[in-house]
Amino acid sequence: MEKLISGIERFRNSSFEDRKKLFAELANGQSPEVLFITCSDSRIDPNLLTHTEPGDLFIIRNAGNIVPPHTRTAGGVTASIEFAVAALGVEHIVVCGHSDCGAMKGALNTGALTDLPHVHDWLDNTRAAVESVRARSGDDSGDTLSQVTEENVVLQLHHLRTHPAVLSKLATGNVELHGWVYDIEHGTIKAFDEESGQFVPAEERYAEFMNKQSAAKSA
């Protein structure tokens, strides 16, 4: 806790002062371009990972970067998605999983969650991903955790499409979905490629965009 308390003063005297104009603008509202849905894991920092500033990302965090399928029952994730898409008008939604995910480990071994009933029930939103991987691999050997992590991201992208606010924006081409997996140890991102159905290096997935950016800088 001491680290947090001392950090408040350092923020006020350095980071805040360096971005005083930005915070003055943000004080009157927000207009993020991206809804970023990721895990609550303490090792994940969306702004550090994407090198973005306050105001750039509207962030939803929960165990397992889960998007429950839409229902009539109100929930924090559902309400946040609806607000980001329908009210703020975000143009991109990223679902970002990560390596060594404790939630995915739990999803693979739900029998160990008897003392965590709410976690057990929450991770039921990943069950289709786990069963899909098990059906393909036949067991839990090899790189099952990485496979489930990727499959879960794809599953949550499917769940996003059940939300009316998202579906209507997809129908008009006003929002784009992205699936990412972050490797903590190596600092790399793999992104889901719809055409191949595979996760590929982000540099490959967004090569066209990156080439345009390079051309613009050199022009």
SULURMO-V490489 format. One record per backbone hydrogen bond with DSSP energy under -0.5 kcal/mol. CO is the residue of the C=O (numbers start at 1). NH is the residue of the N-H. If there is no record, write none. Layout:
CO|NH / CO|NH
This chain:
1|5 / 2|6 / 3|7 / 4|8 / 5|9 / 6|10 / 7|11 / 8|12 / 9|13 / 10|14 / 10|15 / 11|16 / 14|18 / 15|19 / 16|19 / 17|20 / 19|23 / 20|24 / 21|25 / 22|26 / 23|27 / 25|28 / 26|29 / 33|91 / 33|92 / 34|36 / 34|58 / 35|37 / 35|94 / 36|38 / 36|60 / 37|96 / 38|62 / 41|44 / 43|45 / 45|49 / 46|50 / 47|51 / 47|52 / 53|56 / 56|33 / 56|34 / 57|59 / 58|36 / 60|38 / 62|40 / 62|65 / 75|79 / 76|80 / 77|81 / 78|82 / 79|83 / 80|84 / 81|85 / 82|86 / 82|87 / 83|87 / 83|88 / 84|90 / 91|176 / 92|35 / 93|178 / 94|37 / 94|96 / 95|97 / 95|180 / 96|39 / 97|182 / 98|101 / 101|105 / 102|106 / 103|107 / 104|108 / 105|109 / 106|109 / 109|112 / 110|113 / 111|114 / 113|116 / 116|120 / 117|121 / 118|122 / 119|123 / 121|124 / 122|125 / 123|126 / 124|127 / 126|129 / 126|130 / 127|131 / 128|132 / 129|133 / 130|134 / 131|135 / 132|136 / 133|137 / 134|138 / 143|147 / 144|148 / 145|149 / 146|150 / 147|151 / 148|152 / 149|153 / 150|154 / 151|155 / 152|156 / 153|157 / 154|158 / 155|159 / 156|160 / 157|161 / 159|162 / 160|163 / 162|164 / 163|166 / 163|167 / 164|168 / 165|169 / 166|170 / 167|171 / 168|172 / 169|174 / 169|175 / 170|173 / 176|93 / 178|95 / 178|180 / 179|192 / 180|97 / 181|190 / 182|99 / 182|184 / 183|187 / 183|188 / 188|183 / 189|202 / 190|181 / 191|200 / 192|194 / 193|197 / 193|198 / 198|193 / 198|200 / 200|191 / 201|204 / 201|205 / 202|206 / 204|207 / 206|210 / 207|211 / 208|212 / 209|213 / 210|214 / 211|215 / 212|216 / 213|217 / 214|218 / 215|219
